[in-house]
Amino acid sequence: MASPAPLPERIPLIAAPATPFTPHGDLALDAVESLAGWLVRQGVDGVFINGTTGESHSLTAAERLQLAERWVAVLRGSGLRCILHVGSNAVRESRELAAHAQRIGASGIAALAPSYFKPADVEAWVECSAWIASGAPDLPFHAYDLPALTGIHLASDRFLVEATRRIPTMAGLKFSNPDLVLLQRCVGSLAPGQELLFGCDEMLLSAVALGATGAVGSTYNLATPLFRVQQRAAAAGDWDLARRAQRHAVSLVDLLARHGYLGSLKAVLSHLGISMGPVRLPLRSPVGPQVDALLAQWDEWSALTDRITAAQA
């Protein structure tokens, strides 16, 4: 019997950056360069702009265009991928955002399906995706599966097969879905050259073991070195360290969620010297004693992270 293939020592980790705002809630485009520099130092392989972490559905179309232009300009020449999420409840707007992404030189595009009027079946999802992708015929297209927020529960493995037949630029799936059985079906449905980018950071170790080829997530804003330790440890067969690193990543997700996830992420980044501002309503940012508690817990978490990463040095 053949031995199973070893786990990869390094997979692409693509950060989903938060969108910086001024204290009054306007776009703070000047902060993009600072955030990009921080992410480069963290060791990410790319960014996923205007996604869930970026509060895309709380941005106007004009703001999404501005933010996309700034990120592409700042990352030009860096070697990092810049994937722009172009999904919208207005599919025509999604196609216009896709065309804009191609004009400004993005690395690729991704799109959630419309989630107010939802596609009733896989065929409708494929049709929406094909229309959006046709706006950027030279860019790789990733579908974005996020049932917890969209309420769309369709067979994404069958979608991959049908979309690959229909969309010449089909590049794979951003799979932000904790269903690891469906993940395995999706991995088995990937065409050569396609990728499955996993979006549930707190389950990454399991997903990679089951065939995920990369990841997109919010915690890579803060914890990329920890996930690099996890991957190297798993590849070397040091499962104690790999599991310890994954459990520590879970504790980061729990810490942020305790005080309001996206607002807490922004508060920690601001604490690190990158002015991020608040989240937009209907989300809320931690205030007063909540911020004090959050940052104290973050400092403790960060100190333990240093000890875990040192264990592999």
C-alpha positions as CSV (number, residue, x, y, z in Angstrom):
1,M,0.0,0.0,0.0
2,A,1.4,3.4,-1.0
3,S,2.2,5.8,1.8
4,P,-0.1,8.9,2.0
5,A,1.4,12.1,0.5
6,P,3.0,14.3,3.2
7,L,1.3,17.5,4.2
8,P,2.7,20.6,2.5
9,E,5.2,22.6,4.5
10,R,3.8,25.8,3.2
11,I,0.5,26.7,1.6
12,P,-0.6,30.1,0.4
13,L,-2.0,32.2,3.3
14,I,-4.0,35.1,2.0
15,A,-5.1,37.8,4.5
16,A,-8.5,39.3,4.4
17,P,-7.7,42.8,5.5
18,A,-10.1,44.9,7.5
19,T,-11.1,48.2,5.8
20,P,-9.6,51.3,7.5
21,F,-12.1,54.1,8.4
22,T,-11.6,57.5,9.9
23,P,-13.1,58.0,13.4
24,H,-16.3,59.3,11.6
25,G,-16.6,56.2,9.5
26,D,-15.3,57.4,6.1
27,L,-12.7,55.5,4.1
28,A,-9.1,56.1,5.4
29,L,-7.2,55.2,2.3
30,D,-3.9,56.5,3.6
31,A,-3.9,53.6,6.1
32,V,-3.8,51.0,3.4
33,E,0.0,51.4,2.9
34,S,0.6,50.9,6.6
35,L,-1.6,47.8,6.7
36,A,0.0,46.4,3.6
37,G,3.5,46.8,5.0
38,W,2.4,45.0,8.2
39,L,1.0,42.1,6.2
40,V,4.2,41.8,4.2
41,R,6.1,41.6,7.4
42,Q,3.7,39.0,8.7
43,G,4.6,36.8,5.7
44,V,1.3,36.6,3.9
45,D,1.1,35.5,0.2
46,G,-1.6,37.8,-0.8
47,V,-4.7,39.8,0.2
48,F,-8.4,39.3,-0.4
49,I,-10.0,42.8,-0.6
50,N,-13.6,43.9,-0.2
51,G,-14.6,40.6,1.4
52,T,-16.5,39.8,4.6
53,T,-13.6,41.1,6.9
54,G,-13.5,44.2,4.7
55,E,-17.2,44.9,5.4
56,S,-17.9,44.9,1.7
57,H,-21.6,44.8,2.1
58,S,-21.4,48.0,4.2
59,L,-19.5,49.8,1.5
60,T,-20.9,51.7,-1.4
61,A,-19.9,50.6,-4.9
62,A,-17.8,53.8,-5.3
63,E,-16.0,53.0,-2.0
64,R,-15.2,49.5,-3.2
65,L,-13.7,50.9,-6.4
66,Q,-11.5,53.4,-4.4
67,L,-10.4,50.7,-2.0
68,A,-9.6,48.3,-4.8
69,E,-7.5,50.9,-6.6
70,R,-5.5,51.8,-3.6
71,W,-4.7,48.2,-2.7
72,V,-3.7,47.3,-6.2
73,A,-1.5,50.4,-6.4
74,V,0.2,49.8,-3.0
75,L,0.9,46.1,-3.8
76,R,2.2,46.7,-7.3
77,G,5.7,45.1,-7.5
78,S,5.4,43.4,-4.1
79,G,4.8,39.9,-5.5
80,L,1.7,39.5,-3.4
81,R,-1.6,38.4,-5.0
82,C,-4.4,40.9,-4.8
83,I,-7.8,39.1,-5.2
84,L,-10.8,41.5,-5.3
85,H,-14.2,40.3,-4.1
86,V,-16.8,41.7,-6.5
87,G,-19.9,40.0,-5.2
88,S,-23.1,42.0,-4.8
89,N,-26.8,41.5,-4.6
90,A,-26.9,43.3,-7.9
91,V,-25.3,40.9,-10.4
92,R,-24.9,43.7,-12.9
93,E,-22.9,45.7,-10.4
94,S,-20.8,42.6,-9.7
95,R,-19.9,42.4,-13.4
96,E,-18.9,46.1,-13.4
97,L,-16.7,45.6,-10.4
98,A,-15.1,42.6,-12.1
99,A,-14.4,44.7,-15.2
100,H,-12.9,47.4,-13.0
101,A,-10.6,44.8,-11.3
102,Q,-9.2,43.8,-14.7
103,R,-8.6,47.4,-15.8
104,I,-6.6,48.3,-12.7
105,G,-4.5,45.1,-12.7
106,A,-5.8,42.9,-9.9
107,S,-4.5,39.3,-9.7
108,G,-7.9,37.8,-9.6
109,I,-11.6,38.1,-8.6
110,A,-14.0,36.2,-6.4
111,A,-17.7,36.6,-5.8
112,L,-20.4,35.5,-3.4
113,A,-23.6,34.6,-5.0
114,P,-26.5,37.1,-4.5
115,S,-28.0,36.4,-1.1
116,Y,-31.2,38.5,-0.9
117,F,-32.8,36.9,-4.0
118,K,-30.8,33.7,-3.7
119,P,-30.0,31.3,-6.6
120,A,-32.5,28.4,-6.2
121,D,-30.1,25.8,-7.5
122,V,-26.6,25.1,-8.7
123,E,-27.5,26.0,-12.2
124,A,-28.6,29.5,-11.2
125,W,-25.4,29.9,-9.1
126,V,-23.3,28.9,-12.2
127,E,-25.2,31.3,-14.4
128,C,-24.7,34.2,-12.0
129,S,-21.0,33.4,-11.7
130,A,-20.5,33.1,-15.4
131,W,-22.1,36.5,-16.0
132,I,-19.8,38.1,-13.3
133,A,-16.7,36.4,-14.6
134,S,-17.3,37.5,-18.1
135,G,-16.7,41.1,-17.1
136,A,-13.0,40.1,-16.4
137,P,-12.2,37.5,-19.1
138,D,-8.4,37.7,-18.3
139,L,-8.6,37.2,-14.5
140,P,-8.9,34.0,-12.5
141,F,-12.3,33.7,-11.0
142,H,-13.0,32.0,-7.6
143,A,-16.5,31.4,-6.4
144,Y,-17.0,32.2,-2.7
145,D,-19.1,29.8,-0.6
146,L,-20.1,31.3,2.8
147,P,-23.4,29.7,3.8
148,A,-23.4,31.0,7.4
149,L,-23.9,34.6,6.1
150,T,-25.5,34.1,2.7
151,G,-28.0,31.4,3.7
152,I,-27.1,29.6,0.5
153,H,-26.7,25.9,1.0
154,L,-26.0,24.4,-2.4
155,A,-23.7,21.5,-3.5
156,S,-20.5,23.4,-4.1
157,D,-18.8,20.3,-5.4
158,R,-21.3,20.0,-8.2
159,F,-21.0,23.8,-8.7
160,L,-17.3,23.4,-9.3
161,V,-17.8,20.8,-12.0
162,E,-20.6,22.7,-13.8
163,A,-18.8,26.1,-13.5
164,T,-15.6,24.7,-14.9
165,R,-17.5,23.7,-18.0
166,R,-19.1,27.1,-18.3
167,I,-16.4,29.6,-17.1
168,P,-13.1,29.6,-18.9
169,T,-11.4,31.5,-16.1
170,M,-12.7,29.2,-13.3
171,A,-9.8,29.0,-10.7
172,G,-11.5,27.3,-7.8
173,L,-13.4,28.0,-4.7
174,K,-13.0,30.1,-1.5
175,F,-14.6,27.7,0.8
176,S,-15.7,29.4,4.1
177,N,-17.8,26.4,5.2
178,P,-17.1,24.2,8.2
179,D,-18.5,21.1,6.4
180,L,-15.4,19.0,6.1
181,V,-17.3,16.2,4.2
182,L,-18.3,18.7,1.5
183,L,-14.8,20.1,1.5
184,Q,-13.5,16.6,0.6
185,R,-16.1,16.4,-2.2
186,C,-15.0,19.8,-3.5
187,V,-11.3,18.8,-3.4
188,G,-12.2,15.8,-5.5
189,S,-14.0,18.0,-8.0
190,L,-11.1,20.5,-8.6
191,A,-9.8,20.5,-12.1
192,P,-6.0,20.6,-12.7
193,G,-4.6,24.0,-11.7
194,Q,-7.6,24.9,-9.6
195,E,-7.4,25.6,-5.8
196,L,-9.5,25.4,-2.8
197,L,-8.9,28.3,-0.5
198,F,-10.2,27.5,3.0
199,G,-11.9,30.3,4.9
200,C,-12.4,28.9,8.5
201,D,-9.1,29.7,10.2
202,E,-10.0,27.8,13.3
203,M,-10.1,24.6,11.3
204,L,-7.2,25.0,8.9
205,L,-5.1,22.1,10.1
206,S,-8.0,19.7,9.4
207,A,-8.8,21.3,6.1
208,V,-5.2,21.0,4.8
209,A,-5.0,17.4,5.9
210,L,-8.1,16.8,3.8
211,G,-6.7,18.5,0.7
212,A,-7.3,22.3,1.0
213,T,-4.6,23.9,-1.1
214,G,-4.5,27.4,0.5
215,A,-6.4,29.7,2.9
216,V,-8.0,33.1,3.0
217,G,-8.8,34.5,6.4
218,S,-9.0,37.4,8.9
219,T,-6.6,36.0,11.5
220,Y,-3.8,36.1,9.0
221,N,-3.8,39.8,9.7
222,L,-2.4,38.9,13.1
223,A,-1.2,35.3,13.3
224,T,0.4,34.3,10.0
225,P,3.7,33.2,11.8
226,L,1.7,30.9,14.1
227,F,0.1,29.2,11.1
228,R,3.5,28.8,9.4
229,V,4.6,27.0,12.5
230,Q,1.5,24.8,12.3
231,Q,2.2,23.9,8.7
232,R,5.9,23.1,9.2
233,A,5.2,21.0,12.3
234,A,2.5,19.0,10.5
235,A,4.7,18.5,7.5
236,A,7.5,17.2,9.8
237,G,5.1,14.9,11.6
238,D,5.2,16.9,14.9
239,W,1.5,16.7,15.5
240,D,1.8,17.8,19.1
241,L,3.1,21.2,18.0
242,A,0.8,21.4,15.0
243,R,-2.2,20.8,17.2
244,R,-1.0,23.2,19.9
245,A,-0.7,25.9,17.2
246,Q,-4.2,25.2,15.9
247,R,-5.7,25.3,19.4
248,H,-3.9,28.6,20.0
249,A,-5.4,29.9,16.7
250,V,-8.9,28.9,18.0
251,S,-8.2,30.9,21.2
252,L,-7.5,34.0,19.0
253,V,-10.9,33.5,17.2
254,D,-12.6,33.2,20.6
255,L,-10.9,36.2,21.9
256,L,-11.9,38.4,19.0
257,A,-15.5,37.1,19.0
258,R,-15.9,37.8,22.7
259,H,-15.8,41.5,22.1
260,G,-17.3,41.7,18.6
261,Y,-15.1,40.1,16.0
262,L,-14.4,42.7,13.3
263,G,-14.4,45.6,15.8
264,S,-11.9,43.7,17.9
265,L,-9.7,42.9,15.0
266,K,-9.6,46.6,14.1
267,A,-8.9,47.5,17.7
268,V,-5.9,45.1,17.9
269,L,-4.5,46.4,14.6
270,S,-4.8,49.9,15.9
271,H,-3.0,48.8,19.1
272,L,-0.2,47.6,16.8
273,G,0.1,51.0,15.3
274,I,-2.1,50.8,12.2
275,S,-5.0,53.2,12.6
276,M,-8.1,51.3,11.5
277,G,-11.0,53.2,13.0
278,P,-14.4,51.7,13.9
279,V,-16.6,49.2,12.1
280,R,-19.8,50.4,10.4
281,L,-23.3,49.9,11.7
282,P,-25.0,47.5,12.2
283,L,-21.7,46.1,13.6
284,R,-20.3,47.7,16.8
285,S,-16.8,48.3,18.0
286,P,-15.7,47.6,21.5
287,V,-15.4,50.7,23.7
288,G,-14.0,51.7,27.1
289,P,-13.5,48.7,29.5
290,Q,-14.1,46.3,26.6
291,V,-11.1,47.6,24.7
292,D,-8.9,47.5,27.9
293,A,-9.9,43.8,28.5
294,L,-9.4,42.9,24.8
295,L,-5.9,44.4,24.6
296,A,-4.8,42.8,27.9
297,Q,-6.0,39.5,26.6
298,W,-4.3,40.1,23.2
299,D,-1.0,40.8,25.0
300,E,-1.3,37.5,26.8
301,W,-2.2,35.7,23.6
302,S,0.7,37.3,21.8
303,A,3.2,36.4,24.5
304,L,2.1,32.7,24.3
305,T,2.4,32.9,20.5
306,D,6.0,33.9,20.9
307,R,6.7,30.8,23.0
308,I,5.0,28.5,20.5
309,T,6.9,29.8,17.6
310,A,10.1,29.6,19.6
311,A,9.5,25.9,20.2
312,Q,10.1,25.3,16.5
313,A,13.2,27.5,16.2
